Amino acid sequence: MNEMNQKDFSMEVPRQFYADATDKPFEHCQVCGKYLLAEGTSYVVEKAIRSYEGHEFYATAYEYAICTGCHQDIQKGMSEESMRKLQEYYNNFLEKRGQQPLVIDLRTFDLDSWLSRCFFSGEDIKGMKEYQLVGQFSGRRMLMNMPPLVIGEKVIEQMAGLLSDKTIDEMNGFRDKFLGPSPDIEELIFGKRLLLI
């Protein structure tokens, strides 16, 4: 995709993908420290959101931005078995969806509505105990040819169940090294809960 088309099919980084600490777009890769907002710098932002029992609000349990190079390096640490099973999961989803193409018209696109449902199950996030947001970015733009995803709690559980012990160990190592465990994070992502998409 050339630069002009990419810009035409992207949008400014939306607030949903801002860093909580600064209320601004993430500036640096969590792993290598690379500056992310330079034009043409590709990266992924992932946020895990959870609700608190007895309260009607959601809070971020963990969040990070990671450049494409570091993301690929981390994915290389996943076992072949885990990668194969996750790919099969996604392929089965596409088969069930049928041949309908995913069409997004940016002139009428409503991001809040798009992010209100699990991409895989279609379930509304209201009432979920947790869900994850994942988006792909280039500099100060969110790429819409790979639209952002919401992954609901049931799908998180299903995907986590596909992971090998080796992959779980890799993800826990990433969590401990780059996210820093806290009681909240430990409760949310202990064992199989951290998914790197």
C-alpha positions as CSV (number, residue, x, y, z in Angstrom):
1,M,0.0,0.0,0.0
2,N,1.6,3.3,-1.0
3,E,1.9,6.2,1.5
4,M,-0.9,8.2,0.1
5,N,-3.4,5.3,0.2
6,Q,-2.2,4.3,3.7
7,K,-2.9,7.9,4.9
8,D,-6.3,7.8,3.2
9,F,-7.2,4.6,5.0
10,S,-6.0,5.6,8.5
11,M,-7.1,7.9,11.3
12,E,-5.4,9.9,14.0
13,V,-4.6,7.8,17.1
14,P,-7.9,7.7,19.0
15,R,-8.1,8.4,22.7
16,Q,-9.0,4.7,23.4
17,F,-5.4,3.9,22.5
18,Y,-3.7,6.7,24.4
19,A,-1.4,5.8,27.3
20,D,-3.3,6.2,30.6
21,A,-0.4,7.8,32.4
22,T,-0.1,10.7,29.9
23,D,-3.5,10.8,28.2
24,K,-1.5,11.1,24.9
25,P,-0.4,8.6,22.2
26,F,2.3,6.2,23.3
27,E,5.7,7.7,22.4
28,H,8.1,4.8,22.9
29,C,8.4,1.0,22.4
30,Q,8.0,-0.8,25.7
31,V,10.8,-3.1,24.8
32,C,13.6,-1.2,22.9
33,G,12.6,2.4,23.6
34,K,12.2,3.3,19.9
35,Y,10.3,6.6,19.2
36,L,7.0,5.5,17.7
37,L,5.4,8.7,16.5
38,A,7.9,9.3,13.6
39,E,6.2,9.0,10.3
40,G,6.4,5.4,8.9
41,T,7.2,3.8,12.3
42,S,4.9,0.7,12.7
43,Y,3.8,-0.5,16.1
44,V,1.0,-2.3,18.0
45,V,-0.8,-1.0,21.1
46,E,-2.6,-3.5,23.4
47,K,-4.7,-2.6,26.4
48,A,-6.4,-5.0,28.8
49,I,-9.5,-3.5,30.4
50,R,-11.3,-4.9,33.4
51,S,-14.3,-4.1,35.5
52,Y,-14.4,-4.1,39.2
53,E,-17.2,-6.1,40.9
54,G,-19.8,-3.9,42.5
55,H,-18.7,-0.9,40.4
56,E,-19.9,0.4,37.1
57,F,-16.6,1.4,35.6
58,Y,-13.7,-0.1,33.7
59,A,-10.0,0.5,34.3
60,T,-6.8,-0.4,32.4
61,A,-5.1,-3.4,34.0
62,Y,-2.1,-3.2,31.7
63,E,-1.2,-1.5,28.5
64,Y,1.8,-1.3,26.2
65,A,3.0,-0.1,22.8
66,I,5.6,-2.2,21.0
67,C,7.3,-1.6,17.7
68,T,6.8,-4.1,14.9
69,G,10.4,-5.4,15.1
70,C,10.1,-6.2,18.8
71,H,6.6,-7.6,18.3
72,Q,7.9,-10.0,15.7
73,D,10.9,-11.0,17.9
74,I,8.5,-11.8,20.8
75,Q,6.2,-13.8,18.4
76,K,9.3,-15.9,17.4
77,G,9.5,-17.0,21.0
78,M,6.0,-18.5,20.8
79,S,6.0,-22.3,20.1
80,E,5.1,-23.5,16.6
81,E,2.2,-25.4,18.2
82,S,0.7,-22.2,19.7
83,M,1.1,-20.2,16.5
84,R,-0.5,-23.0,14.5
85,K,-3.5,-23.3,16.9
86,L,-4.0,-19.5,17.0
87,Q,-3.9,-19.4,13.2
88,E,-6.4,-22.3,13.0
89,Y,-8.7,-20.4,15.4
90,Y,-8.6,-17.3,13.2
91,N,-9.1,-19.3,10.0
92,N,-12.1,-21.1,11.6
93,F,-13.5,-17.7,12.5
94,L,-13.1,-16.5,8.9
95,E,-14.7,-19.6,7.6
96,K,-17.7,-19.2,9.8
97,R,-18.0,-15.6,8.8
98,G,-18.2,-16.7,5.2
99,Q,-16.9,-14.9,2.1
100,Q,-18.3,-11.5,3.2
101,P,-15.4,-9.0,3.0
102,L,-14.7,-6.7,6.0
103,V,-15.8,-3.3,4.6
104,I,-15.1,-0.1,6.5
105,D,-16.2,3.3,5.1
106,L,-14.1,5.9,7.0
107,R,-16.7,8.6,6.1
108,T,-19.3,6.9,8.3
109,F,-17.1,4.7,10.5
110,D,-18.1,5.0,14.2
111,L,-15.1,3.8,16.3
112,D,-17.1,3.7,19.6
113,S,-19.6,1.4,18.1
114,W,-16.9,-0.8,16.5
115,L,-15.1,-1.1,19.8
116,S,-18.2,-1.9,21.7
117,R,-18.3,-5.6,20.7
118,C,-15.9,-8.5,20.6
119,F,-14.6,-8.9,17.0
120,F,-14.8,-12.6,17.2
121,S,-18.0,-13.3,19.1
122,G,-20.0,-10.1,18.4
123,E,-20.8,-9.9,22.2
124,D,-21.2,-6.5,23.7
125,I,-18.4,-5.6,26.1
126,K,-20.9,-4.2,28.6
127,G,-21.1,-6.7,31.4
128,M,-17.8,-8.3,30.6
129,K,-15.3,-8.7,33.4
130,E,-12.4,-8.1,31.0
131,Y,-11.5,-7.5,27.4
132,Q,-8.5,-6.5,25.3
133,L,-8.1,-3.7,22.8
134,V,-5.5,-4.2,20.0
135,G,-4.6,-1.7,17.3
136,Q,-2.0,-1.3,14.6
137,F,-0.4,2.0,14.0
138,S,2.1,3.9,11.9
139,G,3.5,7.1,13.5
140,R,0.6,9.2,14.5
141,R,-2.0,7.2,12.5
142,M,-4.1,4.1,13.3
143,L,-4.2,1.8,10.3
144,M,-7.6,0.8,9.2
145,N,-6.6,-1.8,6.6
146,M,-6.0,-3.8,9.8
147,P,-8.8,-2.4,11.9
148,P,-8.6,-2.4,15.7
149,L,-9.9,-5.4,17.6
150,V,-11.8,-5.9,20.8
151,I,-11.2,-9.4,22.2
152,G,-13.9,-10.4,24.7
153,E,-13.3,-12.5,27.9
154,K,-14.7,-15.7,26.5
155,V,-12.4,-15.5,23.4
156,I,-9.4,-14.6,25.6
157,E,-10.1,-17.8,27.5
158,Q,-10.4,-19.9,24.3
159,M,-7.2,-18.4,22.9
160,A,-5.3,-18.9,26.1
161,G,-6.4,-22.5,26.2
162,L,-4.6,-23.0,22.8
163,L,-1.2,-21.9,24.2
164,S,1.6,-24.3,25.0
165,D,3.5,-24.2,28.3
166,K,6.5,-22.8,26.4
167,T,4.4,-19.9,25.0
168,I,2.9,-19.2,28.4
169,D,6.4,-19.0,29.9
170,E,7.4,-16.6,27.2
171,M,4.4,-14.3,27.8
172,N,4.9,-14.4,31.6
173,G,8.6,-13.5,31.0
174,F,7.5,-10.5,28.9
175,R,5.0,-9.5,31.6
176,D,7.5,-9.7,34.4
177,K,10.3,-7.9,32.4
178,F,8.3,-5.1,30.7
179,L,5.0,-4.6,32.5
180,G,6.1,-5.2,36.0
181,P,3.8,-7.4,38.1
182,S,1.3,-5.7,40.4
183,P,-1.4,-7.4,42.4
184,D,-4.0,-6.2,39.9
185,I,-2.0,-7.5,36.9
186,E,-1.1,-10.7,38.7
187,E,-4.8,-11.4,39.3
188,L,-5.7,-10.6,35.7
189,I,-3.0,-12.3,33.7
190,F,-1.5,-14.9,36.0
191,G,-0.7,-18.0,34.0
192,K,-2.5,-18.0,30.7
193,R,-4.1,-14.5,30.7
194,L,-1.5,-12.4,28.8
195,L,-2.1,-12.6,25.1
196,L,0.2,-11.0,22.7
197,I,-1.7,-10.7,19.4
